[in-house]
Amino acid sequence: MTDTIVSYLANFEPFKSFLAFLTESYGANGPTIFAFLIFLVAVIIVVGALATIGGLGTYAERKISADMQARMGPNRVGPYGILQFLADGVKMLMKEDIVPKDADRFLFFIAPMLALTGVFGTLAVVPFSSGLTLTDLNVGVIYLVGIGSLVGLAVFLGGYASNSKWSMIGGMRGASQIISYEVPVVLSILAVVLLSGTLSFGGITKAQGGWPHEWFIFHNPFTFLGFFILFIGSLAESNRAPFDLPEAESELVSGYHTEFTGMRFAFFALAEYIEVFVLCGIAAALYLGGFQVPFNLGGDTIWGQLLQLGAFFSKTLALYYLVIVIRWTLPRLRVDQLMSMCWKYLTPIALFNLIGVGLWMWLFDGKSLFTLLFKSGAAAAGIH
């Protein structure tokens, strides 16, 4: 496991030789500047790729919903309508940027950018592979929860700054919903932190294996339940149906972004779809083994990195697909049902799971249910 993409590249001899050459030619500043350039290129690639995935998420949502409703979906722009998201982007760029007369112009301008900033900031700690992690912070979980909260702030500010009763109600719903569901989500994450003994996403992923029985979701009954608490809470935090009360077009026109047009509206939409991908990726890293592949095939080689990327994206996109299917399957909850589910059910269950994981580790010395049922029995029977 490496800490950053630069430390991964430092494992290769040509890279080491080039750094030695830079040090000899330009002193200590040479490798530093070169490392900064590598990070800059990596950030551009990751942000660009995730922005594309966010755009493709709108296409996937339309196609999957159309398939569930026995209709075609986008089929005009590009093969099978695959370029529809590019057409949408061009349309957004050409639309007039309208600011309500009595809106708070400063907050109205920064709210969409704040949403994108919060989402893009979380990409720094997403473990795409052992070599493609922008930075594996030893407090990665705390960083993710902190920087991700900017999205909730952006939702509230967008509704408040618009000076519209529909937007204001949507903003208040969004703030209360995101703050509330943060509690069971964090408790479910802490259960995994107890198991792995680290706040680093790289360390959490490394504590698991490539086979399903080595994933934290199957470690014990409490983590199995904790995964679903995390997934439901993540749906609510990203304002996805059936928890899309902050938008609720049947009640609030379009909710907190009713008054936003053009690219400002596009920023909110893009932030939502990227946030869904990030939350699915984090759930995969915490409970589904992340980028781990069976037998650690390929190791830290280039082929190994490609296999790890494939494992990570396969798990993440499978959860992404499930998120879309849930949106077009379940009806929207009422506000009172939404808050009751969080405080009366999810939060107590998440707290129970956290205590249960602690007791499990104490009683069974941290061994998984699979190890207790199969390997311990084999050892007792003298099978090696």
C-alpha positions as CSV (number, residue, x, y, z in Angstrom):
1,M,0.0,0.0,0.0
2,T,1.4,3.4,-1.0
3,D,0.4,6.8,0.4
4,T,0.0,8.8,-2.8
5,I,0.4,8.3,-6.5
6,V,3.9,9.8,-6.3
7,S,5.0,7.3,-3.7
8,Y,3.7,4.6,-5.9
9,L,5.7,5.8,-8.9
10,A,8.8,6.0,-6.7
11,N,8.7,2.2,-6.6
12,F,9.9,2.1,-10.2
13,E,13.6,2.5,-11.0
14,P,13.3,4.9,-14.0
15,F,11.3,7.2,-11.8
16,K,13.9,7.1,-9.0
17,S,16.7,7.8,-11.6
18,F,14.8,10.8,-13.0
19,L,14.3,12.2,-9.4
20,A,18.0,11.7,-8.8
21,F,18.8,13.6,-12.0
22,L,16.4,16.5,-11.0
23,T,18.1,16.7,-7.6
24,E,21.5,16.8,-9.1
25,S,20.6,19.4,-11.7
26,Y,18.2,21.7,-9.8
27,G,18.7,20.9,-6.1
28,A,15.9,19.9,-3.7
29,N,13.3,22.1,-5.5
30,G,13.5,20.0,-8.7
31,P,11.8,16.8,-7.3
32,T,9.3,19.0,-5.4
33,I,8.2,20.9,-8.5
34,F,8.0,17.6,-10.5
35,A,5.9,16.0,-7.7
36,F,3.6,19.0,-7.8
37,L,3.2,18.6,-11.6
38,I,2.4,14.9,-11.2
39,F,-0.3,15.7,-8.6
40,L,-1.7,18.5,-10.9
41,V,-2.0,16.1,-13.8
42,A,-3.5,13.4,-11.6
43,V,-6.1,15.8,-10.2
44,I,-7.0,17.0,-13.7
45,I,-7.4,13.4,-14.8
46,V,-9.5,12.4,-11.8
47,V,-11.7,15.5,-11.8
48,G,-12.2,15.3,-15.6
49,A,-13.0,11.6,-15.4
50,L,-15.5,12.1,-12.5
51,A,-17.1,15.0,-14.3
52,T,-17.6,12.8,-17.3
53,I,-19.0,10.0,-15.1
54,G,-21.3,12.6,-13.6
55,G,-22.6,13.5,-17.0
56,L,-22.9,9.9,-18.0
57,G,-24.9,9.3,-14.8
58,T,-27.7,11.5,-16.3
59,Y,-27.6,9.3,-19.4
60,A,-27.6,6.1,-17.4
61,E,-30.5,7.4,-15.3
62,R,-32.6,8.1,-18.4
63,K,-31.8,4.8,-20.0
64,I,-32.4,2.7,-16.9
65,S,-35.6,4.4,-16.1
66,A,-36.8,4.1,-19.7
67,D,-36.0,0.4,-19.6
68,M,-38.0,0.0,-16.4
69,Q,-40.9,1.8,-18.0
70,A,-40.7,0.0,-21.4
71,R,-39.7,3.0,-23.5
72,M,-36.6,4.0,-25.5
73,G,-35.0,6.9,-23.6
74,P,-32.4,9.1,-25.3
75,N,-31.7,7.8,-28.8
76,R,-31.1,10.8,-31.0
77,V,-27.7,12.3,-30.2
78,G,-24.9,9.9,-30.9
79,P,-25.1,6.1,-30.9
80,Y,-28.0,5.0,-28.7
81,G,-28.1,8.6,-27.5
82,I,-24.8,8.3,-25.7
83,L,-23.9,12.0,-26.4
84,Q,-27.1,13.3,-24.9
85,F,-25.2,14.5,-21.8
86,L,-22.9,16.6,-24.1
87,A,-25.9,18.1,-25.7
88,D,-27.3,19.0,-22.3
89,G,-24.0,20.7,-21.4
90,V,-24.1,22.8,-24.5
91,K,-27.7,23.7,-23.8
92,M,-26.9,24.8,-20.3
93,L,-24.0,26.9,-21.5
94,M,-26.3,28.7,-24.0
95,K,-29.1,29.4,-21.5
96,E,-29.5,32.9,-20.0
97,D,-28.1,33.3,-16.5
98,I,-30.9,34.9,-14.5
99,V,-30.5,36.2,-11.0
100,P,-33.7,37.0,-9.1
101,K,-34.1,40.7,-8.4
102,D,-34.1,40.5,-4.6
103,A,-31.7,37.6,-4.3
104,D,-28.5,37.7,-2.2
105,R,-26.2,37.9,-5.2
106,F,-23.0,36.9,-3.4
107,L,-24.5,33.8,-1.8
108,F,-26.5,33.0,-5.0
109,F,-23.2,33.0,-7.0
110,I,-21.1,30.9,-4.6
111,A,-23.7,28.2,-3.7
112,P,-23.4,26.1,-6.8
113,M,-19.6,26.4,-6.8
114,L,-19.6,25.4,-3.1
115,A,-21.5,22.3,-3.9
116,L,-18.9,21.3,-6.6
117,T,-16.0,22.2,-4.3
118,G,-17.3,19.9,-1.6
119,V,-17.8,17.0,-4.0
120,F,-14.5,17.4,-5.7
121,G,-12.7,17.8,-2.4
122,T,-13.8,14.3,-1.4
123,L,-12.0,12.8,-4.4
124,A,-8.7,13.4,-2.7
125,V,-9.1,10.4,-0.4
126,V,-11.1,8.1,-2.6
127,P,-9.0,4.9,-3.0
128,F,-9.4,4.1,-6.7
129,S,-6.4,1.6,-6.4
130,S,-3.3,1.1,-4.3
131,G,-1.4,3.4,-6.7
132,L,-4.1,5.8,-7.8
133,T,-5.0,7.6,-4.6
134,L,-4.4,11.3,-4.5
135,T,-3.6,11.3,-0.8
136,D,-4.1,8.5,1.7
137,L,-4.6,10.7,4.8
138,N,-4.3,9.1,8.2
139,V,-7.5,11.0,9.1
140,G,-9.2,10.3,5.8
141,V,-12.6,9.5,7.4
142,I,-12.6,12.8,9.3
143,Y,-11.6,14.7,6.2
144,L,-14.3,13.1,4.1
145,V,-17.1,13.9,6.6
146,G,-15.8,17.5,7.1
147,I,-15.3,18.4,3.4
148,G,-18.5,16.6,2.3
149,S,-20.6,18.8,4.7
150,L,-20.0,21.7,2.3
151,V,-22.6,20.2,0.0
152,G,-25.3,20.5,2.7
153,L,-24.2,24.1,3.3
154,A,-24.5,24.8,-0.5
155,V,-28.0,23.3,-0.6
156,F,-29.1,25.5,2.3
157,L,-27.4,28.7,0.9
158,G,-28.9,28.1,-2.6
159,G,-32.4,28.0,-1.1
160,Y,-31.8,30.9,1.2
161,A,-30.1,33.2,-1.3
162,S,-32.9,32.8,-3.9
163,N,-35.4,34.8,-1.9
164,S,-38.1,32.3,-3.0
165,K,-40.5,30.5,-0.6
166,W,-40.2,27.3,-2.6
167,S,-36.4,27.4,-2.6
168,M,-36.3,28.4,1.1
169,I,-38.4,25.4,2.1
170,G,-36.2,23.1,-0.1
171,G,-33.1,24.5,1.5
172,M,-34.4,24.0,5.0
173,R,-35.4,20.5,4.2
174,G,-32.0,19.8,2.7
175,A,-30.1,21.2,5.7
176,S,-32.2,19.2,8.3
177,Q,-32.1,16.0,6.2
178,I,-28.3,16.1,5.6
179,I,-27.5,17.0,9.2
180,S,-29.8,14.3,10.6
181,Y,-28.7,11.4,8.3
182,E,-25.0,12.3,8.9
183,V,-25.4,10.7,12.4
184,P,-26.2,7.1,11.3
185,V,-23.7,7.3,8.4
186,V,-20.9,8.4,10.7
187,L,-21.8,5.7,13.3
188,S,-21.7,3.1,10.5
189,I,-18.3,4.3,9.3
190,L,-17.0,4.2,12.9
191,A,-17.9,0.5,13.1
192,V,-15.5,-0.1,10.2
193,V,-12.9,2.1,11.9
194,L,-13.1,-0.1,15.0
195,L,-12.5,-3.2,12.9
196,S,-9.6,-1.9,10.9
197,G,-8.0,0.3,13.6
198,T,-7.4,3.2,11.3
199,L,-9.1,6.3,9.9
200,S,-7.2,5.9,6.6
201,F,-9.3,4.6,3.6
202,G,-6.2,2.9,2.3
203,G,-5.7,1.1,5.6
204,I,-9.4,0.2,5.8
205,T,-9.3,-1.3,2.3
206,K,-6.0,-3.1,3.1
207,A,-7.6,-4.7,6.2
208,Q,-10.0,-6.5,3.8
209,G,-9.4,-9.1,1.1
210,G,-10.4,-9.8,-2.5
211,W,-12.9,-12.5,-1.7
212,P,-16.4,-11.7,-0.5
213,H,-16.0,-13.5,2.8
214,E,-13.0,-11.2,3.5
215,W,-15.1,-8.0,3.1
216,F,-16.3,-6.1,6.2
217,I,-19.9,-6.5,5.2
218,F,-19.6,-10.2,5.9
219,H,-17.3,-9.9,8.9
220,N,-20.1,-10.2,11.5
221,P,-23.9,-9.7,11.7
222,F,-23.4,-6.1,13.0
223,T,-21.4,-5.0,10.0
224,F,-23.8,-6.7,7.6
225,L,-26.6,-4.5,9.0
226,G,-24.3,-1.5,9.2
227,F,-23.7,-1.6,5.4
228,F,-27.4,-1.1,4.7
229,I,-27.6,1.7,7.3
230,L,-24.7,3.4,5.5
231,F,-26.3,2.9,2.1
232,I,-29.7,4.3,3.2
233,G,-28.1,7.2,4.9
234,S,-26.0,8.0,1.9
235,L,-29.1,8.0,-0.3
236,A,-30.6,10.6,2.1
237,E,-27.5,12.7,2.2
238,S,-27.3,12.9,-1.6
239,N,-31.0,13.9,-1.8
240,R,-31.8,10.8,-3.9
241,A,-35.3,9.3,-4.1
242,P,-37.1,8.3,-2.0
243,F,-35.4,11.0,0.1
244,D,-35.6,13.8,-2.5
245,L,-37.7,16.1,-0.3
246,P,-35.4,19.1,-0.9
247,E,-36.3,19.0,-4.6
248,A,-39.8,17.5,-4.5
249,E,-41.1,18.9,-7.8
250,S,-44.7,18.0,-7.0
251,E,-44.6,20.4,-4.0
252,L,-41.7,22.8,-4.5
253,V,-41.4,23.3,-8.3
254,S,-37.7,22.2,-8.1
255,G,-36.8,22.9,-4.5
256,Y,-33.6,24.7,-3.5
257,H,-32.4,25.2,-7.1
258,T,-35.7,26.5,-8.5
259,E,-34.3,29.9,-9.3
260,F,-31.0,28.7,-10.8
261,T,-30.6,28.7,-14.5
262,G,-27.9,27.8,-17.1
263,M,-24.6,26.6,-15.7
264,R,-25.5,27.4,-12.1
265,F,-28.2,24.8,-12.3
266,A,-25.9,22.4,-14.1
267,F,-23.3,22.7,-11.3
268,F,-25.9,21.6,-8.7
269,A,-27.0,18.7,-11.0
270,L,-23.4,17.6,-11.7
271,A,-22.5,17.8,-8.0
272,E,-25.4,15.5,-7.2
273,Y,-24.4,12.8,-9.7
274,I,-20.7,12.9,-8.8
275,E,-21.6,12.8,-5.1
276,V,-23.7,9.6,-5.7
277,F,-20.6,8.0,-7.4
278,V,-18.3,9.1,-4.5
279,L,-20.7,7.8,-1.8
280,C,-21.0,4.5,-3.7
281,G,-17.2,4.3,-4.0
282,I,-16.8,5.0,-0.3
283,A,-19.4,2.4,0.6
284,A,-17.5,-0.1,-1.6
285,A,-14.1,0.8,0.0
286,L,-15.5,0.5,3.6
287,Y,-17.6,-2.6,3.3
288,L,-17.0,-4.4,-0.1
289,G,-13.2,-4.7,-0.2
290,G,-12.7,-1.6,-2.3
291,F,-10.0,-2.2,-5.0
292,Q,-8.9,-5.5,-3.5
293,V,-8.8,-8.4,-6.0
294,P,-8.5,-12.2,-5.2
295,F,-5.0,-13.5,-4.7
296,N,-3.7,-9.9,-5.0
297,L,-3.4,-10.5,-8.7
298,G,-0.8,-8.3,-10.4
299,G,0.4,-6.8,-7.1
300,D,1.6,-3.2,-7.5
301,T,2.4,-3.7,-11.2
302,I,0.7,-1.7,-13.9
303,W,-1.5,-4.7,-14.7
304,G,-2.3,-5.0,-11.0
305,Q,-3.4,-1.4,-10.9
306,L,-5.7,-2.0,-13.9
307,L,-7.3,-5.0,-12.1
308,Q,-7.7,-3.0,-9.0
309,L,-9.4,-0.1,-10.9
310,G,-11.7,-2.7,-12.5
311,A,-12.6,-4.1,-9.1
312,F,-13.3,-0.7,-7.6
313,F,-15.3,0.6,-10.5
314,S,-17.3,-2.6,-10.8
315,K,-18.4,-2.5,-7.2
316,T,-19.1,1.2,-7.3
317,L,-21.1,1.2,-10.6
318,A,-23.1,-1.8,-9.3
319,L,-24.1,0.3,-6.3
320,Y,-24.7,3.3,-8.6
321,Y,-27.1,1.1,-10.7
322,L,-28.9,0.1,-7.5
323,V,-29.3,3.8,-6.5
324,I,-31.0,4.6,-9.9
325,V,-33.3,1.5,-9.7
326,I,-34.4,2.6,-6.2
327,R,-35.3,6.0,-7.4
328,W,-37.6,4.6,-10.0
329,T,-39.1,2.0,-7.7
330,L,-40.0,3.6,-4.4
331,P,-42.3,6.5,-3.8
332,R,-41.1,9.6,-2.0
333,L,-41.4,9.7,1.8
334,R,-43.2,12.5,3.7
335,V,-41.1,14.8,5.8
336,D,-42.2,13.4,9.1
337,Q,-41.6,9.8,7.8
338,L,-38.1,10.9,6.7
339,M,-37.1,12.3,10.1
340,S,-38.7,9.5,12.0
341,M,-36.8,6.9,10.0
342,C,-33.5,8.6,10.9
343,W,-34.0,9.4,14.6
344,K,-36.3,6.5,15.6
345,Y,-34.8,3.7,13.6
346,L,-31.5,4.2,11.7
347,T,-29.7,6.1,14.5
348,P,-30.5,3.6,17.3
349,I,-29.7,0.7,15.0
350,A,-26.4,2.3,14.0
351,L,-25.5,2.9,17.6
352,F,-26.4,-0.7,18.5
353,N,-24.2,-1.9,15.6
354,L,-21.3,0.1,16.8
355,I,-21.5,-1.3,20.3
356,G,-22.0,-4.8,18.8
357,V,-18.9,-4.5,16.8
358,G,-16.9,-3.5,19.9
359,L,-18.3,-6.5,21.8
360,W,-17.6,-8.8,18.9
361,M,-14.0,-7.7,18.8
362,W,-13.6,-8.2,22.5
363,L,-15.3,-11.6,22.6
364,F,-13.9,-13.2,19.5
365,D,-10.5,-11.3,19.3
366,G,-11.6,-9.5,16.1
367,K,-12.0,-12.8,14.0
368,S,-14.7,-12.8,11.3
369,L,-17.7,-15.0,11.3
370,F,-16.2,-17.0,8.4
371,T,-13.0,-17.6,10.3
372,L,-14.9,-18.8,13.4
373,L,-17.2,-21.1,11.5
374,F,-14.8,-22.7,9.1
375,K,-11.1,-22.1,9.9
376,S,-11.4,-22.5,13.6
377,G,-13.3,-25.7,13.1
378,A,-10.7,-27.0,10.7
379,A,-7.9,-26.2,13.1
380,A,-9.7,-28.0,15.9
381,A,-10.1,-31.1,13.8
382,G,-6.4,-31.0,12.9
383,I,-6.9,-30.0,9.3
384,H,-4.1,-27.8,8.0
